Amino acid sequence: MHRNQELHTFLLSKARQLTEDWYNSLDKNTTNGVYSSSDPKVIETLKNQNFEFHGILCNVFAEDKETFNQNIDEWVLTIAEDKEHLETPNHYILREFMRVRHQYLEFLKEYAETHMEKNIFEQFSRWNQVIIEAFDRVMLRFVELQTEVVEQQIQSQQEVINELSSPVISLNGHTALLPLVGNIDPTRAELILENALEQCVNKEVSQLFIDLSGVVLIDTMVAHQIFQLIDALQLIGVKPILSGLRPEIAQTAVQLGLNFDNLTITSTLSQALTIKNNEVE
Protein backbone atom coordinates (compact mmCIF):
# COMPACT_ATOMS: atom_id res chain seq x y z
CA MET A 1 0.00 0.00 0.00
CA HIS A 2 1.58 3.30 -1.06
CA ARG A 3 -0.58 5.61 1.07
CA ASN A 4 1.32 7.05 3.97
CA GLN A 5 0.02 10.03 5.94
CA GLU A 6 3.37 10.71 7.58
CA LEU A 7 5.13 10.81 4.21
CA HIS A 8 2.36 13.03 2.85
CA THR A 9 2.85 15.46 5.74
CA PHE A 10 6.62 15.39 5.26
CA LEU A 11 6.41 16.25 1.55
CA LEU A 12 3.74 18.87 2.14
CA SER A 13 6.00 20.59 4.66
CA LYS A 14 8.61 20.88 1.93
CA ALA A 15 6.24 22.54 -0.56
CA ARG A 16 7.48 26.11 -0.12
CA GLN A 17 11.09 24.96 -0.18
CA LEU A 18 10.40 22.95 -3.32
CA THR A 19 9.02 26.03 -5.04
CA GLU A 20 11.84 28.38 -3.98
CA ASP A 21 14.60 25.88 -4.75
CA TRP A 22 13.06 25.10 -8.11
CA TYR A 23 12.71 28.73 -9.17
CA ASN A 24 16.13 29.74 -7.89
CA SER A 25 17.72 26.88 -9.84
CA LEU A 26 16.08 27.93 -13.11
CA ASP A 27 18.69 28.70 -15.74
CA LYS A 28 16.91 31.69 -17.23
CA ASN A 29 19.56 32.11 -19.91
CA THR A 30 18.93 28.71 -21.51
CA THR A 31 15.15 28.68 -21.32
CA ASN A 32 12.34 30.68 -22.87
CA GLY A 33 8.79 31.85 -22.33
CA VAL A 34 7.34 32.01 -18.84
CA TYR A 35 10.53 30.75 -17.17
CA SER A 36 12.69 33.61 -18.45
CA SER A 37 10.21 36.39 -17.66
CA SER A 38 11.39 39.32 -15.58
CA ASP A 39 7.85 40.59 -14.97
CA PRO A 40 7.22 40.45 -11.17
CA LYS A 41 3.54 39.51 -11.72
CA VAL A 42 4.43 36.66 -14.06
CA ILE A 43 7.08 35.40 -11.64
CA GLU A 44 4.65 35.54 -8.70
CA THR A 45 1.98 33.68 -10.68
CA LEU A 46 4.52 31.06 -11.77
CA LYS A 47 5.61 30.44 -8.18
CA ASN A 48 2.02 30.24 -7.00
CA GLN A 49 1.23 27.71 -9.72
CA ASN A 50 4.22 25.63 -8.69
CA PHE A 51 3.32 25.82 -5.00
CA GLU A 52 -0.28 24.83 -5.72
CA PHE A 53 1.01 21.86 -7.71
CA HIS A 54 2.89 20.55 -4.67
CA GLY A 55 -0.22 20.75 -2.52
CA ILE A 56 -2.00 18.52 -5.04
CA LEU A 57 0.87 16.19 -5.96
CA CYS A 58 1.63 15.31 -2.34
CA ASN A 59 -1.88 13.91 -2.07
CA VAL A 60 -0.82 10.96 -4.18
CA PHE A 61 0.14 9.46 -0.77
CA ALA A 62 -3.15 10.44 0.90
CA GLU A 63 -6.03 10.20 -1.62
CA ASP A 64 -7.62 7.47 -3.66
CA LYS A 65 -6.43 7.30 -7.26
CA GLU A 66 -9.63 8.64 -8.82
CA THR A 67 -9.74 11.74 -6.61
CA PHE A 68 -6.04 12.41 -7.11
CA ASN A 69 -6.30 12.13 -10.89
CA GLN A 70 -9.31 14.44 -11.00
CA ASN A 71 -7.58 17.10 -8.91
CA ILE A 72 -4.32 16.88 -10.84
CA ASP A 73 -6.19 17.13 -14.15
CA GLU A 74 -7.92 20.32 -12.98
CA TRP A 75 -4.56 21.86 -12.13
CA VAL A 76 -2.98 20.72 -15.40
CA LEU A 77 -5.86 22.31 -17.36
CA THR A 78 -5.19 25.70 -15.73
CA ILE A 79 -1.57 25.45 -16.88
CA ALA A 80 -2.55 24.27 -20.36
CA GLU A 81 -4.86 27.30 -20.72
CA ASP A 82 -2.44 29.77 -19.16
CA LYS A 83 -1.34 32.45 -21.65
CA GLU A 84 2.27 32.49 -20.49
CA HIS A 85 2.58 28.71 -20.75
CA LEU A 86 0.91 28.71 -24.16
CA GLU A 87 3.71 31.01 -25.31
CA THR A 88 6.37 28.70 -23.86
CA PRO A 89 7.78 25.84 -25.98
CA ASN A 90 6.55 22.48 -24.68
CA HIS A 91 10.03 20.99 -24.35
CA TYR A 92 10.91 23.66 -21.77
CA ILE A 93 7.76 22.91 -19.78
CA LEU A 94 8.38 19.16 -19.84
CA ARG A 95 11.97 19.73 -18.78
CA GLU A 96 10.78 21.63 -15.70
CA PHE A 97 8.34 18.86 -14.82
CA MET A 98 11.27 16.45 -14.90
CA ARG A 99 13.38 18.72 -12.72
CA VAL A 100 10.60 18.94 -10.15
CA ARG A 101 10.23 15.16 -10.27
CA HIS A 102 13.91 14.89 -9.38
CA GLN A 103 13.27 17.15 -6.38
CA TYR A 104 10.61 14.75 -5.13
CA LEU A 105 12.80 11.72 -5.56
CA GLU A 106 15.52 13.40 -3.53
CA PHE A 107 13.10 14.20 -0.70
CA LEU A 108 11.80 10.63 -0.78
CA LYS A 109 15.37 9.45 -0.34
CA GLU A 110 15.82 11.88 2.57
CA TYR A 111 12.63 10.64 4.22
CA ALA A 112 13.61 6.99 3.82
CA GLU A 113 17.08 7.59 5.27
CA THR A 114 15.68 9.34 8.35
CA HIS A 115 13.11 6.63 9.01
CA MET A 116 15.17 3.49 8.58
CA GLU A 117 14.43 2.46 12.15
CA LYS A 118 10.82 1.89 11.06
CA ASN A 119 11.93 -0.59 8.41
CA ILE A 120 10.32 1.45 5.63
CA PHE A 121 13.33 1.47 3.35
CA GLU A 122 11.88 -1.56 1.53
CA GLN A 123 8.92 0.64 0.57
CA PHE A 124 11.22 3.26 -0.90
CA SER A 125 11.20 1.64 -4.35
CA ARG A 126 7.40 1.57 -4.40
CA TRP A 127 7.16 5.23 -3.41
CA ASN A 128 9.64 6.13 -6.11
CA GLN A 129 7.47 4.35 -8.64
CA VAL A 130 4.37 6.16 -7.41
CA ILE A 131 6.04 9.54 -7.90
CA ILE A 132 7.37 8.62 -11.34
CA GLU A 133 3.93 7.40 -12.46
CA ALA A 134 2.28 10.55 -11.09
CA PHE A 135 4.64 12.80 -13.03
CA ASP A 136 4.26 10.68 -16.14
CA ARG A 137 0.51 11.26 -15.93
CA VAL A 138 0.95 14.99 -15.33
CA MET A 139 3.20 15.40 -18.36
CA LEU A 140 0.98 13.28 -20.59
CA ARG A 141 -2.19 15.09 -19.55
CA PHE A 142 -0.48 18.46 -20.01
CA VAL A 143 0.41 17.63 -23.63
CA GLU A 144 -3.09 16.23 -24.28
CA LEU A 145 -4.97 19.14 -22.70
CA GLN A 146 -2.80 21.86 -24.18
CA THR A 147 -3.20 20.27 -27.61
CA GLU A 148 -6.98 20.45 -27.14
CA VAL A 149 -6.72 24.10 -26.04
CA VAL A 150 -4.57 25.03 -29.04
CA GLU A 151 -6.87 23.17 -31.46
CA GLN A 152 -9.89 25.00 -30.02
CA GLN A 153 -8.10 28.33 -30.45
CA ILE A 154 -7.18 27.49 -34.04
CA GLN A 155 -10.76 26.46 -34.77
CA SER A 156 -12.13 29.68 -33.25
CA GLN A 157 -9.62 31.76 -35.21
CA GLN A 158 -10.50 29.92 -38.40
CA GLU A 159 -14.19 30.57 -37.83
CA VAL A 160 -13.46 34.28 -37.42
CA ILE A 161 -11.28 34.25 -40.55
CA ASN A 162 -13.99 32.47 -42.51
CA GLU A 163 -16.61 34.93 -41.33
CA LEU A 164 -14.41 37.91 -42.19
CA SER A 165 -13.56 36.37 -45.56
CA SER A 166 -17.23 36.42 -46.61
CA PRO A 167 -18.65 39.66 -45.21
CA VAL A 168 -21.95 41.05 -46.40
CA ILE A 169 -21.19 44.77 -46.63
CA SER A 170 -24.16 47.13 -46.50
CA LEU A 171 -24.09 49.73 -49.27
CA ASN A 172 -27.28 51.74 -48.96
CA GLY A 173 -30.87 51.02 -48.15
CA HIS A 174 -31.41 47.30 -48.55
CA THR A 175 -28.48 46.77 -50.90
CA ALA A 176 -25.30 44.93 -49.92
CA LEU A 177 -22.09 43.52 -51.37
CA LEU A 178 -20.50 40.09 -50.90
CA PRO A 179 -16.90 40.25 -52.20
CA LEU A 180 -15.26 36.84 -52.45
CA VAL A 181 -11.46 36.69 -52.52
CA GLY A 182 -8.88 33.89 -52.76
CA ASN A 183 -9.28 30.17 -53.16
CA ILE A 184 -12.57 28.66 -52.07
CA ASP A 185 -12.69 25.06 -50.93
CA PRO A 186 -15.90 23.12 -50.18
CA THR A 187 -15.72 23.89 -46.44
CA ARG A 188 -15.34 27.61 -46.99
CA ALA A 189 -18.05 27.57 -49.66
CA GLU A 190 -20.47 26.01 -47.18
CA LEU A 191 -19.60 28.67 -44.57
CA ILE A 192 -20.07 31.41 -47.17
CA LEU A 193 -23.54 30.08 -47.93
CA GLU A 194 -24.53 29.92 -44.27
CA ASN A 195 -23.02 33.31 -43.32
CA ALA A 196 -24.36 35.14 -46.36
CA LEU A 197 -27.92 33.95 -45.83
CA GLU A 198 -27.84 34.78 -42.13
CA GLN A 199 -26.33 38.24 -42.69
CA CYS A 200 -28.81 39.06 -45.46
CA VAL A 201 -31.70 38.24 -43.17
CA ASN A 202 -30.22 40.17 -40.23
CA LYS A 203 -29.49 43.25 -42.39
CA GLU A 204 -32.79 43.02 -44.27
CA VAL A 205 -31.00 42.89 -47.62
CA SER A 206 -33.18 42.75 -50.73
CA GLN A 207 -30.41 42.98 -53.34
CA LEU A 208 -26.95 41.41 -53.01
CA PHE A 209 -23.99 41.96 -55.32
CA ILE A 210 -21.77 38.87 -55.38
CA ASP A 211 -18.36 39.72 -56.79
CA LEU A 212 -16.14 36.81 -57.86
CA SER A 213 -13.35 38.83 -59.49
CA GLY A 214 -11.02 38.04 -56.58
CA VAL A 215 -11.58 34.29 -56.77
CA VAL A 216 -8.64 32.62 -58.47
CA LEU A 217 -9.81 29.03 -58.71
CA ILE A 218 -12.78 26.91 -57.67
CA ASP A 219 -13.62 23.31 -58.42
CA THR A 220 -16.87 21.80 -59.67
CA MET A 221 -18.28 21.19 -56.19
CA VAL A 222 -17.56 24.75 -55.07
CA ALA A 223 -19.10 26.22 -58.22
CA HIS A 224 -22.23 24.18 -57.52
CA GLN A 225 -22.33 25.48 -53.92
CA ILE A 226 -22.00 29.09 -55.07
CA PHE A 227 -24.97 28.67 -57.37
CA GLN A 228 -26.81 26.98 -54.51
CA LEU A 229 -26.24 30.22 -52.60
CA ILE A 230 -27.80 32.15 -55.48
CA ASP A 231 -30.86 29.87 -55.43
CA ALA A 232 -31.14 30.12 -51.65
CA LEU A 233 -30.94 33.93 -51.80
CA GLN A 234 -33.82 34.04 -54.28
CA LEU A 235 -35.86 31.79 -52.03
CA ILE A 236 -35.57 34.25 -49.13
CA GLY A 237 -36.43 37.21 -51.36
CA VAL A 238 -32.94 38.52 -52.08
CA LYS A 239 -32.09 39.42 -55.69
CA PRO A 240 -28.51 38.32 -56.47
CA ILE A 241 -26.39 40.14 -59.05
CA LEU A 242 -23.25 38.27 -60.07
CA SER A 243 -20.09 40.05 -61.23
CA GLY A 244 -16.48 39.18 -62.03
CA LEU A 245 -17.26 35.71 -63.29
CA ARG A 246 -14.00 34.32 -64.67
CA PRO A 247 -14.12 32.23 -67.88
CA GLU A 248 -13.04 29.02 -66.14
CA ILE A 249 -15.74 29.45 -63.50
CA ALA A 250 -18.32 30.18 -66.18
CA GLN A 251 -17.23 27.07 -68.07
CA THR A 252 -17.60 24.95 -64.94
CA ALA A 253 -21.08 26.36 -64.36
CA VAL A 254 -22.12 25.53 -67.94
CA GLN A 255 -20.74 21.98 -67.62
CA LEU A 256 -22.84 21.57 -64.49
CA GLY A 257 -25.92 22.64 -66.42
CA LEU A 258 -26.63 25.40 -63.92
CA ASN A 259 -29.62 27.63 -64.67
CA PHE A 260 -28.82 31.31 -65.38
CA ASP A 261 -32.45 32.28 -65.93
CA ASN A 262 -33.54 35.39 -64.01
CA LEU A 263 -29.93 35.99 -62.91
CA THR A 264 -28.26 39.31 -63.63
CA ILE A 265 -24.59 38.86 -64.54
CA THR A 266 -22.03 41.59 -65.28
CA SER A 267 -18.36 41.50 -66.18
CA THR A 268 -17.27 43.82 -63.37
CA LEU A 269 -18.55 45.07 -60.07
CA SER A 270 -18.65 48.65 -61.36
CA GLN A 271 -21.06 47.56 -64.09
CA ALA A 272 -23.24 45.85 -61.50
CA LEU A 273 -23.33 49.00 -59.39
CA THR A 274 -24.23 51.01 -62.48
CA ILE A 275 -27.26 48.75 -62.93
CA LYS A 276 -28.32 49.55 -59.39
CA ASN A 277 -27.84 53.29 -59.87
CA ASN A 278 -29.88 53.23 -63.08
CA GLU A 279 -32.67 51.40 -61.25
CA VAL A 280 -32.62 54.07 -58.56
CA GLU A 281 -32.78 56.81 -61.15
SVG drawing of the C-alpha trace seen along z (x, -y; Angstrom):
<svg xmlns="http://www.w3.org/2000/svg" viewBox="-39 -59 61 63">
<polyline fill="none" stroke="black" stroke-width="0.4" points="0.0,0.0 1.6,-3.3 -0.6,-5.6 1.3,-7.1 0.0,-10.0 3.4,-10.7 5.1,-10.8 2.4,-13.0 2.8,-15.5 6.6,-15.4 6.4,-16.3 3.7,-18.9 6.0,-20.6 8.6,-20.9 6.2,-22.5 7.5,-26.1 11.1,-25.0 10.4,-22.9 9.0,-26.0 11.8,-28.4 14.6,-25.9 13.1,-25.1 12.7,-28.7 16.1,-29.7 17.7,-26.9 16.1,-27.9 18.7,-28.7 16.9,-31.7 19.6,-32.1 18.9,-28.7 15.1,-28.7 12.3,-30.7 8.8,-31.8 7.3,-32.0 10.5,-30.8 12.7,-33.6 10.2,-36.4 11.4,-39.3 7.9,-40.6 7.2,-40.5 3.5,-39.5 4.4,-36.7 7.1,-35.4 4.7,-35.5 2.0,-33.7 4.5,-31.1 5.6,-30.4 2.0,-30.2 1.2,-27.7 4.2,-25.6 3.3,-25.8 -0.3,-24.8 1.0,-21.9 2.9,-20.5 -0.2,-20.7 -2.0,-18.5 0.9,-16.2 1.6,-15.3 -1.9,-13.9 -0.8,-11.0 0.1,-9.5 -3.1,-10.4 -6.0,-10.2 -7.6,-7.5 -6.4,-7.3 -9.6,-8.6 -9.7,-11.7 -6.0,-12.4 -6.3,-12.1 -9.3,-14.4 -7.6,-17.1 -4.3,-16.9 -6.2,-17.1 -7.9,-20.3 -4.6,-21.9 -3.0,-20.7 -5.9,-22.3 -5.2,-25.7 -1.6,-25.5 -2.6,-24.3 -4.9,-27.3 -2.4,-29.8 -1.3,-32.4 2.3,-32.5 2.6,-28.7 0.9,-28.7 3.7,-31.0 6.4,-28.7 7.8,-25.8 6.5,-22.5 10.0,-21.0 10.9,-23.7 7.8,-22.9 8.4,-19.2 12.0,-19.7 10.8,-21.6 8.3,-18.9 11.3,-16.4 13.4,-18.7 10.6,-18.9 10.2,-15.2 13.9,-14.9 13.3,-17.1 10.6,-14.8 12.8,-11.7 15.5,-13.4 13.1,-14.2 11.8,-10.6 15.4,-9.5 15.8,-11.9 12.6,-10.6 13.6,-7.0 17.1,-7.6 15.7,-9.3 13.1,-6.6 15.2,-3.5 14.4,-2.5 10.8,-1.9 11.9,0.6 10.3,-1.5 13.3,-1.5 11.9,1.6 8.9,-0.6 11.2,-3.3 11.2,-1.6 7.4,-1.6 7.2,-5.2 9.6,-6.1 7.5,-4.4 4.4,-6.2 6.0,-9.5 7.4,-8.6 3.9,-7.4 2.3,-10.6 4.6,-12.8 4.3,-10.7 0.5,-11.3 1.0,-15.0 3.2,-15.4 1.0,-13.3 -2.2,-15.1 -0.5,-18.5 0.4,-17.6 -3.1,-16.2 -5.0,-19.1 -2.8,-21.9 -3.2,-20.3 -7.0,-20.5 -6.7,-24.1 -4.6,-25.0 -6.9,-23.2 -9.9,-25.0 -8.1,-28.3 -7.2,-27.5 -10.8,-26.5 -12.1,-29.7 -9.6,-31.8 -10.5,-29.9 -14.2,-30.6 -13.5,-34.3 -11.3,-34.2 -14.0,-32.5 -16.6,-34.9 -14.4,-37.9 -13.6,-36.4 -17.2,-36.4 -18.7,-39.7 -22.0,-41.0 -21.2,-44.8 -24.2,-47.1 -24.1,-49.7 -27.3,-51.7 -30.9,-51.0 -31.4,-47.3 -28.5,-46.8 -25.3,-44.9 -22.1,-43.5 -20.5,-40.1 -16.9,-40.3 -15.3,-36.8 -11.5,-36.7 -8.9,-33.9 -9.3,-30.2 -12.6,-28.7 -12.7,-25.1 -15.9,-23.1 -15.7,-23.9 -15.3,-27.6 -18.0,-27.6 -20.5,-26.0 -19.6,-28.7 -20.1,-31.4 -23.5,-30.1 -24.5,-29.9 -23.0,-33.3 -24.4,-35.1 -27.9,-34.0 -27.8,-34.8 -26.3,-38.2 -28.8,-39.1 -31.7,-38.2 -30.2,-40.2 -29.5,-43.2 -32.8,-43.0 -31.0,-42.9 -33.2,-42.8 -30.4,-43.0 -27.0,-41.4 -24.0,-42.0 -21.8,-38.9 -18.4,-39.7 -16.1,-36.8 -13.3,-38.8 -11.0,-38.0 -11.6,-34.3 -8.6,-32.6 -9.8,-29.0 -12.8,-26.9 -13.6,-23.3 -16.9,-21.8 -18.3,-21.2 -17.6,-24.7 -19.1,-26.2 -22.2,-24.2 -22.3,-25.5 -22.0,-29.1 -25.0,-28.7 -26.8,-27.0 -26.2,-30.2 -27.8,-32.1 -30.9,-29.9 -31.1,-30.1 -30.9,-33.9 -33.8,-34.0 -35.9,-31.8 -35.6,-34.3 -36.4,-37.2 -32.9,-38.5 -32.1,-39.4 -28.5,-38.3 -26.4,-40.1 -23.3,-38.3 -20.1,-40.1 -16.5,-39.2 -17.3,-35.7 -14.0,-34.3 -14.1,-32.2 -13.0,-29.0 -15.7,-29.4 -18.3,-30.2 -17.2,-27.1 -17.6,-24.9 -21.1,-26.4 -22.1,-25.5 -20.7,-22.0 -22.8,-21.6 -25.9,-22.6 -26.6,-25.4 -29.6,-27.6 -28.8,-31.3 -32.5,-32.3 -33.5,-35.4 -29.9,-36.0 -28.3,-39.3 -24.6,-38.9 -22.0,-41.6 -18.4,-41.5 -17.3,-43.8 -18.5,-45.1 -18.7,-48.6 -21.1,-47.6 -23.2,-45.9 -23.3,-49.0 -24.2,-51.0 -27.3,-48.8 -28.3,-49.6 -27.8,-53.3 -29.9,-53.2 -32.7,-51.4 -32.6,-54.1 -32.8,-56.8"/>
</svg>
